[in-house]
């Protein structure tokens, strides 16, 4: 392949779906100012400092009830999902498995629970991207992924609201919001558990996550211990105690990541809050959809707009002569790190496709970065087609 594109007008943003583009304040701040050398037990860092401020800013951004507990958890979303499954499931777990990340929670993580736990997960039919069947809303834990990172499918607001209305008396509704927290204005507080890693809409480095628990979820932690022995690192009772009493973590977190997270939350709150971030993600996604509609080789993988994510968008390549991998290789050949990682097919998606992040910080000013990206891709495709003749 001999495709070459001019490098004088390429985007400076990264379009990867995580770790994703950081806000300029984050990217321009020297490391020593992120307080990474300080003790996570110091009051001016935790109880009276950075961790407390980050918690308050997140509460303001999501408009959380005062009695919900915010935990900064070790590792990304995967260990946090493990902790939720072990610490919050009683005798049954249900949910939707419609992509690589929801499948992780529903299949791989839940599969490690005892055989006595009833497991009921709904999957899409062959060729579909969203399950037709509803989960069992009377299970002790119902796990939902509002936005699937892999395919770019989403659970509509109305569906999430119905789940909250229909849940059983002893049911907890849990959301994995890794791909949408900070970028989608979800139904307000229609969850008992929210989990997300910081590395997507918030533009933070990998390895840090947030767990938000309702009072009912906190109560469940002690109840679940009657059903199983919970590994120490997955036992959320210690994390709840530290968070509620001292705004601390059980083990040493990445203070740098929490600093970046706090800066992201501050900027979001100062620039219109969650509604504005939602609008920014939609603007990014809408531009890409209009671009795709103007080509003869692209279309959205998720055809139903109600089920199409606007925080991560997957576009299917419909021309059999164009391989998405060749587009990715040409972008990588520019030598620009920001273009090497993100514009490519996700491994678990069968279709010939490109997945592009639409997170707020990819372009905080509008769509100029996306315009530069699409011009570059258009030129790559033009050359690929010329080569193929």
C-alpha beads as a LAMMPS data file, in Angstrom:
LAMMPS data file: protein, C-alpha beads

389 atoms
388 bonds

1 atom types
1 bond types

-500.0 500.0 xlo xhi
-500.0 500.0 ylo yhi
-500.0 500.0 zlo zhi

Masses

1 110.0

Atoms # bond

1 1 1 0.000 0.000 0.000
2 1 1 1.504 3.337 -1.086
3 1 1 -1.106 5.732 0.290
4 1 1 0.344 9.019 1.509
5 1 1 -1.506 12.005 2.894
6 1 1 -0.339 15.585 3.540
7 1 1 0.568 16.081 7.175
8 1 1 0.243 19.862 7.348
9 1 1 -3.490 19.894 8.102
10 1 1 -4.057 16.780 10.189
11 1 1 -5.978 16.867 13.490
12 1 1 -4.088 17.303 16.723
13 1 1 -6.711 15.472 18.782
14 1 1 -6.774 11.755 19.536
15 1 1 -9.924 9.860 18.534
16 1 1 -9.226 6.691 20.483
17 1 1 -11.946 5.349 22.773
18 1 1 -9.642 5.113 25.766
19 1 1 -7.400 6.282 27.212
20 1 1 -8.870 9.223 25.390
21 1 1 -8.146 12.850 24.584
22 1 1 -7.519 14.935 27.698
23 1 1 -8.614 18.502 28.274
24 1 1 -5.929 21.096 27.378
25 1 1 -5.474 22.001 31.061
26 1 1 -4.652 18.369 31.771
27 1 1 -2.318 18.004 28.806
28 1 1 -0.400 21.209 29.544
29 1 1 0.142 20.786 33.294
30 1 1 3.569 19.604 34.495
31 1 1 3.438 16.270 36.298
32 1 1 4.827 17.670 39.535
33 1 1 1.731 19.859 39.913
34 1 1 -0.593 16.835 40.018
35 1 1 0.442 16.048 43.617
36 1 1 1.502 12.510 42.696
37 1 1 4.219 12.558 45.377
38 1 1 1.809 13.171 48.245
39 1 1 0.384 10.607 50.656
40 1 1 -3.192 9.562 49.890
41 1 1 -3.842 9.608 53.649
42 1 1 -2.825 13.252 54.089
43 1 1 -5.860 15.316 55.077
44 1 1 -5.025 18.102 52.652
45 1 1 -5.073 15.518 49.844
46 1 1 -8.031 13.363 50.872
47 1 1 -10.375 14.473 53.668
48 1 1 -9.877 18.201 53.199
49 1 1 -8.245 18.343 49.790
50 1 1 -8.139 16.947 46.266
51 1 1 -10.237 13.801 46.795
52 1 1 -12.937 15.749 48.609
53 1 1 -12.982 18.401 45.880
54 1 1 -13.144 15.791 43.100
55 1 1 -16.018 14.046 44.861
56 1 1 -17.908 17.328 45.247
57 1 1 -17.358 18.263 41.605
58 1 1 -18.586 14.875 40.412
59 1 1 -21.655 15.162 42.644
60 1 1 -22.399 18.561 41.095
61 1 1 -21.871 17.289 37.546
62 1 1 -24.181 14.273 37.960
63 1 1 -26.524 15.994 40.456
64 1 1 -26.220 13.037 42.818
65 1 1 -28.397 12.654 45.922
66 1 1 -26.550 13.583 49.106
67 1 1 -26.895 10.068 50.497
68 1 1 -25.202 8.347 47.531
69 1 1 -21.610 7.233 48.240
70 1 1 -18.774 8.022 45.795
71 1 1 -15.770 5.676 45.783
72 1 1 -12.500 6.066 43.893
73 1 1 -11.622 2.445 43.138
74 1 1 -8.361 0.720 42.266
75 1 1 -7.961 -0.260 38.612
76 1 1 -10.249 0.411 35.682
77 1 1 -13.873 -0.586 35.279
78 1 1 -13.211 -4.344 35.127
79 1 1 -12.159 -4.818 38.774
80 1 1 -14.926 -2.412 39.784
81 1 1 -17.443 -4.600 37.945
82 1 1 -15.957 -7.630 39.707
83 1 1 -16.426 -5.912 43.061
84 1 1 -20.048 -5.053 42.246
85 1 1 -20.884 -8.606 41.199
86 1 1 -19.317 -10.154 44.300
87 1 1 -20.449 -7.551 46.824
88 1 1 -23.961 -6.810 45.560
89 1 1 -25.408 -10.054 44.160
90 1 1 -27.571 -12.180 46.432
91 1 1 -29.152 -15.177 44.721
92 1 1 -29.792 -13.938 41.178
93 1 1 -28.313 -11.664 38.523
94 1 1 -29.771 -10.531 35.201
95 1 1 -28.918 -8.106 32.439
96 1 1 -28.229 -7.378 28.775
97 1 1 -25.228 -8.760 26.885
98 1 1 -24.956 -6.930 23.550
99 1 1 -21.281 -6.180 23.006
100 1 1 -17.779 -6.906 24.266
101 1 1 -18.066 -4.874 27.454
102 1 1 -21.565 -5.811 28.569
103 1 1 -20.649 -9.416 27.742
104 1 1 -17.648 -9.096 30.055
105 1 1 -19.920 -8.205 32.963
106 1 1 -22.765 -10.560 32.132
107 1 1 -20.766 -13.597 31.095
108 1 1 -17.187 -13.630 32.329
109 1 1 -17.598 -11.813 35.636
110 1 1 -21.004 -13.217 36.599
111 1 1 -19.840 -16.717 35.614
112 1 1 -17.446 -16.687 38.577
113 1 1 -20.325 -16.417 41.049
114 1 1 -21.578 -19.603 42.663
115 1 1 -23.587 -22.095 40.620
116 1 1 -26.453 -21.499 43.048
117 1 1 -26.800 -17.927 41.748
118 1 1 -29.449 -17.759 39.024
119 1 1 -27.946 -16.105 35.950
120 1 1 -30.247 -14.746 33.248
121 1 1 -28.782 -12.625 30.462
122 1 1 -30.484 -11.551 27.254
123 1 1 -28.560 -11.405 23.971
124 1 1 -29.349 -10.086 20.485
125 1 1 -30.520 -12.446 17.788
126 1 1 -28.102 -13.313 14.984
127 1 1 -27.471 -10.216 12.880
128 1 1 -28.959 -7.890 15.507
129 1 1 -27.175 -5.535 17.892
130 1 1 -29.665 -5.217 20.755
131 1 1 -31.667 -7.894 22.634
132 1 1 -35.405 -8.083 21.962
133 1 1 -36.048 -9.683 25.361
134 1 1 -36.028 -7.667 28.580
135 1 1 -33.923 -8.717 31.580
136 1 1 -35.498 -10.135 34.724
137 1 1 -36.261 -6.972 36.679
138 1 1 -36.835 -9.001 39.859
139 1 1 -33.290 -10.390 40.043
140 1 1 -31.236 -9.282 43.042
141 1 1 -28.854 -7.412 40.708
142 1 1 -29.735 -6.151 37.212
143 1 1 -26.703 -5.048 35.191
144 1 1 -27.116 -2.625 32.287
145 1 1 -24.566 -0.949 30.032
146 1 1 -26.133 2.309 28.780
147 1 1 -23.488 2.717 26.061
148 1 1 -21.565 -0.181 24.529
149 1 1 -18.010 0.813 23.678
150 1 1 -17.420 -1.967 21.177
151 1 1 -20.311 -1.689 18.708
152 1 1 -21.526 1.812 19.494
153 1 1 -24.974 0.568 20.562
154 1 1 -26.847 2.132 23.460
155 1 1 -29.774 1.530 25.781
156 1 1 -32.353 4.318 25.231
157 1 1 -33.385 6.576 28.126
158 1 1 -36.912 5.188 28.082
159 1 1 -35.577 1.667 28.574
160 1 1 -33.467 2.725 31.565
161 1 1 -36.443 4.513 33.102
162 1 1 -38.638 1.445 32.588
163 1 1 -36.052 -0.740 34.310
164 1 1 -36.103 1.562 37.334
165 1 1 -39.903 1.577 37.487
166 1 1 -40.167 -2.194 37.033
167 1 1 -37.496 -3.386 39.437
168 1 1 -38.418 -5.770 42.238
169 1 1 -38.547 -4.785 45.887
170 1 1 -35.175 -6.437 46.495
171 1 1 -33.561 -5.473 43.181
172 1 1 -30.560 -3.222 42.612
173 1 1 -30.132 -1.568 39.206
174 1 1 -26.470 -1.281 38.221
175 1 1 -25.094 0.742 35.306
176 1 1 -21.695 0.411 33.641
177 1 1 -21.295 3.952 32.337
178 1 1 -17.671 3.744 31.252
179 1 1 -18.376 5.005 27.722
180 1 1 -20.917 7.665 28.616
181 1 1 -20.325 9.093 32.121
182 1 1 -19.539 12.758 31.596
183 1 1 -20.858 12.736 28.033
184 1 1 -24.457 11.533 28.165
185 1 1 -27.212 13.163 30.182
186 1 1 -28.742 9.938 31.497
187 1 1 -32.082 9.666 33.348
188 1 1 -31.420 11.316 36.668
189 1 1 -30.519 8.930 39.504
190 1 1 -32.381 5.942 38.080
191 1 1 -29.696 3.592 39.390
192 1 1 -28.436 2.029 42.615
193 1 1 -24.932 1.452 41.287
194 1 1 -22.970 3.414 38.695
195 1 1 -19.508 2.306 37.621
196 1 1 -17.137 3.903 35.131
197 1 1 -13.455 4.159 34.394
198 1 1 -12.088 7.687 34.132
199 1 1 -10.321 7.151 30.809
200 1 1 -13.066 8.009 28.312
201 1 1 -15.263 11.137 28.496
202 1 1 -13.111 12.539 31.312
203 1 1 -9.860 12.132 29.373
204 1 1 -7.931 10.568 32.267
205 1 1 -5.189 7.935 32.083
206 1 1 -6.109 4.279 32.496
207 1 1 -6.264 2.345 35.726
208 1 1 -8.750 4.348 37.818
209 1 1 -12.496 3.988 38.242
210 1 1 -15.468 5.342 40.162
211 1 1 -18.207 3.404 41.954
212 1 1 -21.349 5.271 43.068
213 1 1 -23.705 3.486 45.479
214 1 1 -27.224 4.259 46.692
215 1 1 -28.124 3.600 50.362
216 1 1 -29.833 0.375 49.233
217 1 1 -26.620 -0.745 47.541
218 1 1 -24.572 0.046 50.663
219 1 1 -26.993 -2.037 52.724
220 1 1 -26.723 -4.912 50.250
221 1 1 -22.966 -5.185 50.791
222 1 1 -23.463 -6.655 54.251
223 1 1 -26.335 -8.866 53.073
224 1 1 -24.211 -10.376 50.298
225 1 1 -21.675 -11.626 52.834
226 1 1 -24.284 -14.128 53.988
227 1 1 -24.160 -15.679 50.519
228 1 1 -20.399 -15.900 49.913
229 1 1 -16.906 -15.187 51.134
230 1 1 -15.785 -12.076 49.304
231 1 1 -12.091 -11.503 48.446
232 1 1 -10.645 -8.591 50.387
233 1 1 -9.928 -6.436 47.333
234 1 1 -13.510 -6.900 46.068
235 1 1 -15.239 -6.304 49.400
236 1 1 -16.815 -2.880 48.995
237 1 1 -17.563 -2.496 52.714
238 1 1 -14.021 -1.228 53.342
239 1 1 -14.205 1.176 50.422
240 1 1 -17.556 2.541 51.621
241 1 1 -16.216 3.070 55.132
242 1 1 -13.138 4.950 53.930
243 1 1 -15.107 7.066 51.445
244 1 1 -17.868 8.027 53.886
245 1 1 -15.694 8.729 56.911
246 1 1 -12.549 10.303 55.455
247 1 1 -12.971 10.642 51.655
248 1 1 -10.139 8.160 51.318
249 1 1 -9.439 4.975 49.409
250 1 1 -8.621 1.519 50.769
251 1 1 -5.283 1.305 48.947
252 1 1 -3.033 3.862 47.302
253 1 1 -4.724 5.315 44.199
254 1 1 -3.220 7.249 41.323
255 1 1 -3.470 10.760 42.720
256 1 1 -2.458 12.041 39.285
257 1 1 -5.525 10.387 37.754
258 1 1 -7.791 11.820 40.441
259 1 1 -6.218 15.248 39.824
260 1 1 -6.936 14.924 36.078
261 1 1 -10.457 13.727 36.836
262 1 1 -11.090 16.713 39.089
263 1 1 -9.831 19.138 36.452
264 1 1 -12.156 17.518 33.905
265 1 1 -15.145 17.770 36.242
266 1 1 -14.362 21.411 37.037
267 1 1 -14.179 22.326 33.364
268 1 1 -17.408 20.472 32.604
269 1 1 -19.246 22.186 35.451
270 1 1 -17.893 25.596 34.441
271 1 1 -18.923 25.119 30.802
272 1 1 -22.562 24.163 30.992
273 1 1 -22.489 20.940 32.989
274 1 1 -23.688 17.561 31.789
275 1 1 -26.287 18.987 29.385
276 1 1 -23.563 20.906 27.555
277 1 1 -21.276 17.851 27.433
278 1 1 -24.172 15.808 26.042
279 1 1 -24.712 18.436 23.353
280 1 1 -21.002 18.501 22.507
281 1 1 -20.872 14.715 22.055
282 1 1 -24.004 14.863 19.899
283 1 1 -22.462 17.603 17.747
284 1 1 -19.364 15.473 17.166
285 1 1 -21.467 12.421 16.326
286 1 1 -23.878 14.359 14.090
287 1 1 -20.993 15.742 12.049
288 1 1 -19.623 12.236 11.469
289 1 1 -23.054 10.900 10.538
290 1 1 -23.563 13.698 7.994
291 1 1 -20.117 13.031 6.577
292 1 1 -20.871 9.317 6.272
293 1 1 -24.222 10.050 4.617
294 1 1 -22.402 12.119 2.001
295 1 1 -20.154 9.223 0.993
296 1 1 -20.937 6.138 -1.052
297 1 1 -18.925 3.817 1.199
298 1 1 -20.004 4.462 4.807
299 1 1 -23.086 4.036 6.978
300 1 1 -23.714 3.801 10.741
301 1 1 -23.346 0.247 12.014
302 1 1 -26.308 0.778 14.350
303 1 1 -29.150 1.742 12.035
304 1 1 -31.758 2.577 14.689
305 1 1 -30.973 6.081 16.044
306 1 1 -32.613 5.225 19.392
307 1 1 -30.057 2.468 19.922
308 1 1 -27.076 4.332 18.443
309 1 1 -24.490 5.718 20.840
310 1 1 -23.304 9.271 20.290
311 1 1 -20.305 9.042 22.644
312 1 1 -18.614 6.302 20.606
313 1 1 -19.695 5.896 16.983
314 1 1 -19.058 2.881 14.757
315 1 1 -19.311 3.402 11.001
316 1 1 -19.549 0.394 8.682
317 1 1 -17.554 0.365 5.441
318 1 1 -19.989 -0.767 2.749
319 1 1 -17.627 -0.825 -0.230
320 1 1 -16.119 -4.350 -0.376
321 1 1 -13.051 -2.932 -2.125
322 1 1 -12.204 -0.719 0.868
323 1 1 -10.701 -2.348 3.958
324 1 1 -10.995 -0.342 7.173
325 1 1 -7.623 -1.758 8.197
326 1 1 -5.990 0.010 5.227
327 1 1 -7.436 3.338 6.378
328 1 1 -6.058 2.731 9.856
329 1 1 -2.629 1.801 8.435
330 1 1 -2.496 4.993 6.382
331 1 1 -3.321 7.114 9.427
332 1 1 -0.724 5.257 11.454
333 1 1 1.860 5.848 8.726
334 1 1 1.665 9.598 9.410
335 1 1 3.743 8.909 12.509
336 1 1 1.426 11.047 14.613
337 1 1 0.664 9.263 17.910
338 1 1 -2.781 10.839 18.118
339 1 1 -3.838 9.052 14.917
340 1 1 -2.169 5.693 15.491
341 1 1 -4.461 4.186 18.094
342 1 1 -8.077 5.107 17.650
343 1 1 -9.387 5.036 14.070
344 1 1 -9.877 1.337 13.489
345 1 1 -12.232 -1.596 13.735
346 1 1 -12.845 -2.925 17.219
347 1 1 -11.583 -6.506 17.432
348 1 1 -14.889 -8.052 18.604
349 1 1 -16.937 -6.416 15.816
350 1 1 -17.309 -8.657 12.756
351 1 1 -18.236 -5.925 10.298
352 1 1 -15.680 -3.994 8.252
353 1 1 -15.874 -0.784 10.275
354 1 1 -14.254 2.214 11.945
355 1 1 -14.898 3.236 15.542
356 1 1 -14.437 6.895 16.465
357 1 1 -14.666 8.575 19.861
358 1 1 -17.057 11.526 20.143
359 1 1 -16.122 12.425 23.732
360 1 1 -16.283 16.089 24.848
361 1 1 -12.552 16.738 24.956
362 1 1 -11.845 15.452 21.435
363 1 1 -12.895 18.933 20.323
364 1 1 -14.169 21.302 23.013
365 1 1 -14.741 24.055 20.444
366 1 1 -16.920 22.224 17.943
367 1 1 -16.002 19.960 15.026
368 1 1 -12.821 21.427 13.496
369 1 1 -10.798 18.389 14.574
370 1 1 -13.367 16.084 12.995
371 1 1 -13.312 18.093 9.767
372 1 1 -9.557 17.587 9.537
373 1 1 -9.947 13.884 10.246
374 1 1 -12.607 13.311 7.621
375 1 1 -10.645 15.238 4.978
376 1 1 -7.697 12.955 5.661
377 1 1 -9.839 9.818 5.474
378 1 1 -11.501 11.006 2.258
379 1 1 -8.062 11.419 0.692
380 1 1 -6.961 7.967 1.882
381 1 1 -10.051 6.368 0.354
382 1 1 -9.536 8.277 -2.913
383 1 1 -6.014 6.900 -3.188
384 1 1 -7.088 3.361 -2.222
385 1 1 -9.692 3.409 -4.947
386 1 1 -7.197 4.725 -7.478
387 1 1 -4.778 1.956 -6.496
388 1 1 -7.502 -0.670 -6.882
389 1 1 -8.250 0.289 -10.517

Bonds

1 1 1 2
2 1 2 3
3 1 3 4
4 1 4 5
5 1 5 6
6 1 6 7
7 1 7 8
8 1 8 9
9 1 9 10
10 1 10 11
11 1 11 12
12 1 12 13
13 1 13 14
14 1 14 15
15 1 15 16
16 1 16 17
17 1 17 18
18 1 18 19
19 1 19 20
20 1 20 21
21 1 21 22
22 1 22 23
23 1 23 24
24 1 24 25
25 1 25 26
26 1 26 27
27 1 27 28
28 1 28 29
29 1 29 30
30 1 30 31
31 1 31 32
32 1 32 33
33 1 33 34
34 1 34 35
35 1 35 36
36 1 36 37
37 1 37 38
38 1 38 39
39 1 39 40
40 1 40 41
41 1 41 42
42 1 42 43
43 1 43 44
44 1 44 45
45 1 45 46
46 1 46 47
47 1 47 48
48 1 48 49
49 1 49 50
50 1 50 51
51 1 51 52
52 1 52 53
53 1 53 54
54 1 54 55
55 1 55 56
56 1 56 57
57 1 57 58
58 1 58 59
59 1 59 60
60 1 60 61
61 1 61 62
62 1 62 63
63 1 63 64
64 1 64 65
65 1 65 66
66 1 66 67
67 1 67 68
68 1 68 69
69 1 69 70
70 1 70 71
71 1 71 72
72 1 72 73
73 1 73 74
74 1 74 75
75 1 75 76
76 1 76 77
77 1 77 78
78 1 78 79
79 1 79 80
80 1 80 81
81 1 81 82
82 1 82 83
83 1 83 84
84 1 84 85
85 1 85 86
86 1 86 87
87 1 87 88
88 1 88 89
89 1 89 90
90 1 90 91
91 1 91 92
92 1 92 93
93 1 93 94
94 1 94 95
95 1 95 96
96 1 96 97
97 1 97 98
98 1 98 99
99 1 99 100
100 1 100 101
101 1 101 102
102 1 102 103
103 1 103 104
104 1 104 105
105 1 105 106
106 1 106 107
107 1 107 108
108 1 108 109
109 1 109 110
110 1 110 111
111 1 111 112
112 1 112 113
113 1 113 114
114 1 114 115
115 1 115 116
116 1 116 117
117 1 117 118
118 1 118 119
119 1 119 120
120 1 120 121
121 1 121 122
122 1 122 123
123 1 123 124
124 1 124 125
125 1 125 126
126 1 126 127
127 1 127 128
128 1 128 129
129 1 129 130
130 1 130 131
131 1 131 132
132 1 132 133
133 1 133 134
134 1 134 135
135 1 135 136
136 1 136 137
137 1 137 138
138 1 138 139
139 1 139 140
140 1 140 141
141 1 141 142
142 1 142 143
143 1 143 144
144 1 144 145
145 1 145 146
146 1 146 147
147 1 147 148
148 1 148 149
149 1 149 150
150 1 150 151
151 1 151 152
152 1 152 153
153 1 153 154
154 1 154 155
155 1 155 156
156 1 156 157
157 1 157 158
158 1 158 159
159 1 159 160
160 1 160 161
161 1 161 162
162 1 162 163
163 1 163 164
164 1 164 165
165 1 165 166
166 1 166 167
167 1 167 168
168 1 168 169
169 1 169 170
170 1 170 171
171 1 171 172
172 1 172 173
173 1 173 174
174 1 174 175
175 1 175 176
176 1 176 177
177 1 177 178
178 1 178 179
179 1 179 180
180 1 180 181
181 1 181 182
182 1 182 183
183 1 183 184
184 1 184 185
185 1 185 186
186 1 186 187
187 1 187 188
188 1 188 189
189 1 189 190
190 1 190 191
191 1 191 192
192 1 192 193
193 1 193 194
194 1 194 195
195 1 195 196
196 1 196 197
197 1 197 198
198 1 198 199
199 1 199 200
200 1 200 201
201 1 201 202
202 1 202 203
203 1 203 204
204 1 204 205
205 1 205 206
206 1 206 207
207 1 207 208
208 1 208 209
209 1 209 210
210 1 210 211
211 1 211 212
212 1 212 213
213 1 213 214
214 1 214 215
215 1 215 216
216 1 216 217
217 1 217 218
218 1 218 219
219 1 219 220
220 1 220 221
221 1 221 222
222 1 222 223
223 1 223 224
224 1 224 225
225 1 225 226
226 1 226 227
227 1 227 228
228 1 228 229
229 1 229 230
230 1 230 231
231 1 231 232
232 1 232 233
233 1 233 234
234 1 234 235
235 1 235 236
236 1 236 237
237 1 237 238
238 1 238 239
239 1 239 240
240 1 240 241
241 1 241 242
242 1 242 243
243 1 243 244
244 1 244 245
245 1 245 246
246 1 246 247
247 1 247 248
248 1 248 249
249 1 249 250
250 1 250 251
251 1 251 252
252 1 252 253
253 1 253 254
254 1 254 255
255 1 255 256
256 1 256 257
257 1 257 258
258 1 258 259
259 1 259 260
260 1 260 261
261 1 261 262
262 1 262 263
263 1 263 264
264 1 264 265
265 1 265 266
266 1 266 267
267 1 267 268
268 1 268 269
269 1 269 270
270 1 270 271
271 1 271 272
272 1 272 273
273 1 273 274
274 1 274 275
275 1 275 276
276 1 276 277
277 1 277 278
278 1 278 279
279 1 279 280
280 1 280 281
281 1 281 282
282 1 282 283
283 1 283 284
284 1 284 285
285 1 285 286
286 1 286 287
287 1 287 288
288 1 288 289
289 1 289 290
290 1 290 291
291 1 291 292
292 1 292 293
293 1 293 294
294 1 294 295
295 1 295 296
296 1 296 297
297 1 297 298
298 1 298 299
299 1 299 300
300 1 300 301
301 1 301 302
302 1 302 303
303 1 303 304
304 1 304 305
305 1 305 306
306 1 306 307
307 1 307 308
308 1 308 309
309 1 309 310
310 1 310 311
311 1 311 312
312 1 312 313
313 1 313 314
314 1 314 315
315 1 315 316
316 1 316 317
317 1 317 318
318 1 318 319
319 1 319 320
320 1 320 321
321 1 321 322
322 1 322 323
323 1 323 324
324 1 324 325
325 1 325 326
326 1 326 327
327 1 327 328
328 1 328 329
329 1 329 330
330 1 330 331
331 1 331 332
332 1 332 333
333 1 333 334
334 1 334 335
335 1 335 336
336 1 336 337
337 1 337 338
338 1 338 339
339 1 339 340
340 1 340 341
341 1 341 342
342 1 342 343
343 1 343 344
344 1 344 345
345 1 345 346
346 1 346 347
347 1 347 348
348 1 348 349
349 1 349 350
350 1 350 351
351 1 351 352
352 1 352 353
353 1 353 354
354 1 354 355
355 1 355 356
356 1 356 357
357 1 357 358
358 1 358 359
359 1 359 360
360 1 360 361
361 1 361 362
362 1 362 363
363 1 363 364
364 1 364 365
365 1 365 366
366 1 366 367
367 1 367 368
368 1 368 369
369 1 369 370
370 1 370 371
371 1 371 372
372 1 372 373
373 1 373 374
374 1 374 375
375 1 375 376
376 1 376 377
377 1 377 378
378 1 378 379
379 1 379 380
380 1 380 381
381 1 381 382
382 1 382 383
383 1 383 384
384 1 384 385
385 1 385 386
386 1 386 387
387 1 387 388
388 1 388 389
